[in-house]
Amino acid sequence: MAILTDKEFKAGLKRALNASRTELWAELNELAQFLALVASFDEALAIWRFLYSGKLPFVRSEMLATAEADCVVSAVCFHLNLPDISKGQPLHSVMDRELPLADRVQVYDWYRRIDLTVSEARFTLTKTANDRVRLLHRGYQLARPPEDYVYSEKELDALKVLNEYLDLPAIAENPNPGPITLNTNLVVIDIAYRHQLLDEAESRLQRWYDFAVLAHDSFCLEQAFSFLSVSSLICKGALSHRTALKPAKRQSLVQQLLADVEHRLSQPEPEKPPVTKQEITVFYGQFYLEPEQSPDVLYFDDPRESDQGFSSFPTHVAIGTPPDTGMCEVEIEFCFEPPSLKTAVQTVCFPLKVEAPGKLFLRSVGVNSDNYFAVAPGEYDVVARFLKKRASREDAEAGLRAWRVLLSFLPSRSMKPQTIKLEYGDVPKDVFVH
């Protein structure tokens, strides 16, 4: 999860109370991770014990976005010598089976170290690479473990080079730090801590925190807790001063939160009214319209589908977005005549069969909402138009764009399946439909 500020933590308390039951696990876990980061362990553990008590549905589809959530709770339990609360759930992708706590944190530690130092794709050199990139590449080559569970003999050389990289003005003064800057700080903290350079490790941890707040990187918290060295510093209270919330205030907020959640779970979940417009965070340039039961299919498996901008099946569809899309506001309408196509940046048309009870769920990779579009069962031709929309400040600073997507449902056989317009690339003459 991204690093929360005090203000965002308070907003998260309200958001959790309004979340659906399938979204509640992830919302509460994010609050617990914030509390652990600032060494408010009693409150973090209270939330985690509730999450793993069985009182709340453990919705695996909602774990996709928190696939590394266990790294944090496991590290805290390990360093504080506490019983294993999570038992390794949700199961991390690197795990092929459940492991005891002490073994599990070692796997996370080495998985993260190797992941950040061996990833050739991230640091591949080209003939035009500048000195900054070459410096970074050399540091990671020196830090790279020669094999699993064997540290590099050149770690201290790597530490010197990577510190030089992080101290470059273009990196140290960048108001929009990226994942490479965050990850390099973690590697430096790890090496410094294990070589007893504790002042340097703690100084870099404070700088990592500053960068992480600016970056709002989705997985920076899990990455930090994966390193036993970094999580040890955190669990010793190195970031406890990063919150202005007094201990008594944190305690009362969490106690009230859990009491409110307990009360809510004792009541029937109200039926949510159908919506005609909803927003979705987009990952990997695609979002889906699906029945309630998610289909077991692989979208965009055929190369023709990526070229045409959609992957169409009889009762569900994946719609490709223009590049660098972070969010879409999706709206549906019902028409008897094809809509105007003049102002759209990208437009595709596909057939879609809606089966009883007439619910189409809007989803993306790792995003599984309870909200749905109410559409009468039947067969339709759907025109999807991407219209310009102002991105949020956070998305814009990250180079991401937003779109208003208007889905026009027409009677079947009103239009043929086709790609009408793409923002980039040639429009194919024929399209492929499953």
LINRA-V879438 format. One record per residue. N is the residue number from 1. SS is DSSP state (2 for helix, 1 for strand, 0 for the rest). PHI is phi in whole degrees, -180 to 180 (999 if undefined). BURIAL is I if it has 9 or more other C-alpha atoms within 8 Angstrom, else O. Layout:
# LINRA-V879438
n-><N | N>
ss-><SS | SS>
phi-><PHI | PHI>
burial-><BURIAL | BURIAL>
This chain:
# LINRA-V879438
n-><1 | 2 | 3 | 4 | 5 | 6 | 7 | 8 | 9 | 10 | 11 | 12 | 13 | 14 | 15 | 16 | 17 | 18 | 19 | 20 | 21 | 22 | 23 | 24 | 25 | 26 | 27 | 28 | 29 | 30 | 31 | 32 | 33 | 34 | 35 | 36 | 37 | 38 | 39 | 40 | 41 | 42 | 43 | 44 | 45 | 46 | 47 | 48 | 49 | 50 | 51 | 52 | 53 | 54 | 55 | 56 | 57 | 58 | 59 | 60 | 61 | 62 | 63 | 64 | 65 | 66 | 67 | 68 | 69 | 70 | 71 | 72 | 73 | 74 | 75 | 76 | 77 | 78 | 79 | 80 | 81 | 82 | 83 | 84 | 85 | 86 | 87 | 88 | 89 | 90 | 91 | 92 | 93 | 94 | 95 | 96 | 97 | 98 | 99 | 100 | 101 | 102 | 103 | 104 | 105 | 106 | 107 | 108 | 109 | 110 | 111 | 112 | 113 | 114 | 115 | 116 | 117 | 118 | 119 | 120 | 121 | 122 | 123 | 124 | 125 | 126 | 127 | 128 | 129 | 130 | 131 | 132 | 133 | 134 | 135 | 136 | 137 | 138 | 139 | 140 | 141 | 142 | 143 | 144 | 145 | 146 | 147 | 148 | 149 | 150 | 151 | 152 | 153 | 154 | 155 | 156 | 157 | 158 | 159 | 160 | 161 | 162 | 163 | 164 | 165 | 166 | 167 | 168 | 169 | 170 | 171 | 172 | 173 | 174 | 175 | 176 | 177 | 178 | 179 | 180 | 181 | 182 | 183 | 184 | 185 | 186 | 187 | 188 | 189 | 190 | 191 | 192 | 193 | 194 | 195 | 196 | 197 | 198 | 199 | 200 | 201 | 202 | 203 | 204 | 205 | 206 | 207 | 208 | 209 | 210 | 211 | 212 | 213 | 214 | 215 | 216 | 217 | 218 | 219 | 220 | 221 | 222 | 223 | 224 | 225 | 226 | 227 | 228 | 229 | 230 | 231 | 232 | 233 | 234 | 235 | 236 | 237 | 238 | 239 | 240 | 241 | 242 | 243 | 244 | 245 | 246 | 247 | 248 | 249 | 250 | 251 | 252 | 253 | 254 | 255 | 256 | 257 | 258 | 259 | 260 | 261 | 262 | 263 | 264 | 265 | 266 | 267 | 268 | 269 | 270 | 271 | 272 | 273 | 274 | 275 | 276 | 277 | 278 | 279 | 280 | 281 | 282 | 283 | 284 | 285 | 286 | 287 | 288 | 289 | 290 | 291 | 292 | 293 | 294 | 295 | 296 | 297 | 298 | 299 | 300 | 301 | 302 | 303 | 304 | 305 | 306 | 307 | 308 | 309 | 310 | 311 | 312 | 313 | 314 | 315 | 316 | 317 | 318 | 319 | 320 | 321 | 322 | 323 | 324 | 325 | 326 | 327 | 328 | 329 | 330 | 331 | 332 | 333 | 334 | 335 | 336 | 337 | 338 | 339 | 340 | 341 | 342 | 343 | 344 | 345 | 346 | 347 | 348 | 349 | 350 | 351 | 352 | 353 | 354 | 355 | 356 | 357 | 358 | 359 | 360 | 361 | 362 | 363 | 364 | 365 | 366 | 367 | 368 | 369 | 370 | 371 | 372 | 373 | 374 | 375 | 376 | 377 | 378 | 379 | 380 | 381 | 382 | 383 | 384 | 385 | 386 | 387 | 388 | 389 | 390 | 391 | 392 | 393 | 394 | 395 | 396 | 397 | 398 | 399 | 400 | 401 | 402 | 403 | 404 | 405 | 406 | 407 | 408 | 409 | 410 | 411 | 412 | 413 | 414 | 415 | 416 | 417 | 418 | 419 | 420 | 421 | 422 | 423 | 424 | 425 | 426 | 427 | 428 | 429 | 430 | 431 | 432 | 433 | 434>
ss-><0 | 0 | 0 | 0 | 0 | 2 | 2 | 2 | 2 | 2 | 2 | 2 | 2 | 2 | 2 | 2 | 2 | 2 | 0 | 0 | 2 | 2 | 2 | 2 | 2 | 2 | 2 | 2 | 2 | 2 | 2 | 2 | 2 | 2 | 2 | 2 | 2 | 0 | 0 | 0 | 2 | 2 | 2 | 2 | 2 | 2 | 2 | 2 | 2 | 2 | 2 | 0 | 0 | 0 | 0 | 0 | 0 | 0 | 0 | 2 | 2 | 2 | 2 | 2 | 2 | 2 | 0 | 0 | 0 | 2 | 2 | 2 | 2 | 2 | 2 | 2 | 2 | 2 | 2 | 0 | 0 | 0 | 0 | 0 | 0 | 0 | 0 | 0 | 0 | 0 | 0 | 0 | 0 | 0 | 0 | 0 | 0 | 0 | 0 | 0 | 2 | 2 | 2 | 2 | 2 | 2 | 2 | 2 | 2 | 2 | 2 | 2 | 2 | 2 | 2 | 2 | 2 | 2 | 0 | 0 | 2 | 2 | 2 | 0 | 0 | 0 | 0 | 0 | 0 | 0 | 2 | 2 | 2 | 2 | 2 | 2 | 2 | 2 | 2 | 2 | 2 | 2 | 2 | 0 | 0 | 0 | 1 | 0 | 0 | 1 | 0 | 0 | 0 | 0 | 2 | 2 | 2 | 2 | 2 | 2 | 2 | 2 | 2 | 2 | 2 | 2 | 0 | 0 | 2 | 2 | 2 | 2 | 0 | 0 | 0 | 0 | 0 | 0 | 2 | 2 | 2 | 2 | 2 | 2 | 2 | 2 | 2 | 2 | 2 | 2 | 2 | 2 | 2 | 2 | 0 | 0 | 0 | 2 | 2 | 2 | 2 | 2 | 2 | 2 | 2 | 2 | 2 | 2 | 2 | 2 | 2 | 2 | 2 | 2 | 2 | 0 | 0 | 0 | 0 | 2 | 2 | 2 | 2 | 2 | 2 | 2 | 0 | 2 | 2 | 2 | 2 | 2 | 2 | 2 | 2 | 0 | 0 | 0 | 0 | 2 | 2 | 2 | 0 | 0 | 0 | 0 | 2 | 2 | 2 | 2 | 2 | 2 | 2 | 2 | 2 | 2 | 2 | 2 | 2 | 2 | 2 | 2 | 2 | 2 | 2 | 0 | 0 | 0 | 0 | 0 | 0 | 0 | 0 | 0 | 1 | 0 | 1 | 1 | 1 | 1 | 1 | 0 | 1 | 0 | 0 | 1 | 1 | 1 | 1 | 1 | 0 | 0 | 0 | 0 | 0 | 0 | 0 | 0 | 0 | 0 | 0 | 0 | 2 | 2 | 2 | 2 | 2 | 2 | 0 | 1 | 1 | 1 | 0 | 0 | 0 | 0 | 1 | 1 | 1 | 1 | 0 | 0 | 0 | 0 | 1 | 1 | 1 | 1 | 1 | 1 | 1 | 1 | 1 | 1 | 0 | 0 | 0 | 0 | 0 | 0 | 0 | 0 | 0 | 0 | 0 | 1 | 1 | 1 | 1 | 1 | 1 | 1 | 1 | 1 | 0 | 0 | 0 | 0 | 1 | 1 | 1 | 1 | 1 | 1 | 0 | 0 | 1 | 1 | 1 | 1 | 1 | 1 | 1 | 1 | 0 | 0 | 0 | 1 | 1 | 1 | 1 | 1 | 1 | 1 | 1 | 1 | 1 | 1 | 1 | 0 | 0 | 0 | 2 | 2 | 2 | 2 | 2 | 0 | 0 | 0 | 1 | 1 | 1 | 1 | 1 | 1 | 1 | 1 | 1 | 1 | 1 | 0 | 0 | 0 | 0 | 0 | 0 | 1 | 1 | 1 | 1 | 0 | 0 | 0 | 0 | 0 | 0 | 0 | 0 | 0 | 0 | 0 | 1 | 0>
phi-><999 | -72 | -73 | -97 | -91 | -57 | -63 | -69 | -63 | -64 | -65 | -66 | -61 | -68 | -63 | -63 | -68 | -99 | -74 | -69 | -65 | -75 | -97 | -67 | -57 | -64 | -65 | -67 | -64 | -62 | -66 | -63 | -67 | -60 | -63 | -66 | -61 | -98 | 65 | -94 | -73 | -60 | -73 | -62 | -68 | -61 | -68 | -63 | -63 | -67 | -61 | -99 | -83 | 92 | -75 | -114 | -57 | -93 | -89 | -66 | -62 | -83 | -83 | -57 | -78 | -126 | -64 | -110 | -59 | -67 | -58 | -78 | -63 | -66 | -62 | -64 | -62 | -67 | -70 | -92 | 56 | -110 | -59 | -75 | -71 | -86 | 56 | 83 | -109 | -68 | -65 | -68 | -63 | -79 | -91 | -100 | -165 | -74 | -127 | -60 | -54 | -62 | -71 | -65 | -68 | -67 | -64 | -59 | -59 | -77 | -59 | -69 | -61 | -71 | -58 | -87 | -110 | -108 | -65 | -63 | -60 | -73 | -123 | -64 | -87 | -123 | -63 | -98 | -60 | -84 | -63 | -63 | -66 | -65 | -63 | -61 | -62 | -65 | -61 | -71 | -63 | -69 | -82 | -64 | -64 | -68 | -162 | -58 | 64 | -132 | -72 | -67 | -75 | -108 | -61 | -68 | -66 | -62 | -59 | -63 | -68 | -70 | -65 | -61 | -64 | -67 | -88 | -61 | -54 | -65 | -97 | -65 | -107 | -74 | -75 | -127 | -67 | -103 | -58 | -63 | -64 | -61 | -67 | -65 | -58 | -64 | -63 | -65 | -59 | -60 | -66 | -61 | -64 | -69 | -101 | 63 | -92 | -70 | -63 | -66 | -62 | -70 | -62 | -69 | -63 | -64 | -68 | -59 | -60 | -59 | -62 | -65 | -64 | -69 | -79 | 52 | -70 | -64 | -120 | -66 | -69 | -63 | -64 | -64 | -71 | -66 | -73 | -62 | -66 | -67 | -67 | -65 | -60 | -62 | -72 | -89 | 91 | -63 | -114 | -65 | -80 | -82 | -124 | -95 | -74 | -69 | -53 | -64 | -68 | -61 | -62 | -67 | -62 | -72 | -59 | -67 | -59 | -67 | -64 | -66 | -67 | -58 | -63 | -62 | -68 | -81 | -105 | -61 | -73 | -67 | -71 | -80 | -69 | -66 | -124 | -110 | -145 | -155 | -99 | -143 | -77 | -104 | -120 | 59 | 64 | -160 | -140 | -126 | -114 | -140 | -69 | -58 | -82 | -60 | -72 | -93 | -134 | -110 | -74 | 55 | -77 | -91 | -59 | -64 | -69 | -64 | -69 | -95 | 90 | -160 | -127 | -107 | -119 | -54 | -114 | -158 | -152 | -110 | -110 | -78 | -102 | -60 | -59 | 61 | -87 | -107 | -150 | -128 | -99 | -103 | -131 | -112 | -146 | -118 | -133 | -106 | -123 | -56 | -77 | -68 | -113 | -69 | -93 | -76 | -82 | -148 | -144 | -136 | -135 | -148 | -82 | -152 | -103 | -103 | -99 | -59 | -92 | 79 | -124 | -114 | -97 | -93 | -140 | -143 | -63 | 77 | -119 | -133 | -92 | -80 | -73 | -143 | -95 | -85 | -132 | -58 | -55 | 156 | -108 | -136 | -108 | -116 | -103 | -107 | -117 | -97 | -114 | -64 | -149 | -71 | -77 | -64 | -60 | -63 | -66 | -62 | -66 | -90 | 79 | -102 | -117 | -126 | -140 | -94 | -110 | -102 | -102 | -100 | -91 | -112 | -58 | -54 | 73 | -74 | -142 | -87 | -60 | -168 | -100 | -92 | -157 | -120 | -64 | -131 | 94 | -83 | -80 | -68 | -71 | -122 | -121 | -110 | -128 | -69>
burial-><I | I | I | I | O | I | O | O | I | O | O | I | I | O | I | I | I | O | I | O | O | I | I | I | I | I | I | I | I | I | I | I | I | I | I | I | I | I | I | I | O | O | I | I | I | O | I | I | I | I | I | I | O | O | O | I | O | O | O | O | O | I | I | I | O | I | I | I | I | I | I | I | I | I | I | I | I | I | I | O | O | O | O | I | I | I | I | I | O | I | I | I | O | O | O | O | O | O | O | O | I | O | O | I | I | I | O | I | I | I | I | I | I | I | O | I | I | I | I | O | O | O | I | O | O | O | O | O | O | O | O | O | I | I | I | I | I | I | I | I | I | I | I | I | I | O | O | O | O | O | I | I | O | O | I | O | I | I | I | O | I | I | I | O | I | I | O | O | O | O | I | O | O | O | O | O | I | O | O | O | I | I | I | I | I | I | I | I | I | I | I | I | I | O | O | O | I | O | O | I | I | I | O | I | I | I | I | I | O | O | I | I | I | I | I | O | I | O | I | I | I | I | I | I | I | I | I | I | I | I | I | I | I | I | I | O | I | I | I | I | O | O | I | O | O | O | O | O | O | I | I | O | O | I | O | O | I | I | O | I | I | O | O | O | I | O | O | O | O | O | O | O | O | O | I | I | O | O | O | I | I | I | I | O | I | I | I | I | I | I | I | O | O | O | O | O | O | O | O | I | O | O | O | O | I | I | I | I | I | I | I | I | I | I | I | I | I | I | I | I | I | I | O | O | I | I | I | I | I | I | I | I | I | O | I | O | O | I | O | O | O | O | O | I | I | I | I | I | I | I | I | I | I | I | I | O | O | I | I | I | I | I | I | I | I | I | I | I | I | O | I | I | I | I | O | O | I | O | I | I | I | I | I | I | I | I | I | I | O | O | I | O | O | O | I | I | O | O | O | I | I | I | I | I | I | I | I | I | I | I | I | I | O | I | O | I | I | I | I | I | I | I | O | O | O | O | I | O | O | O | I | O | O | O>
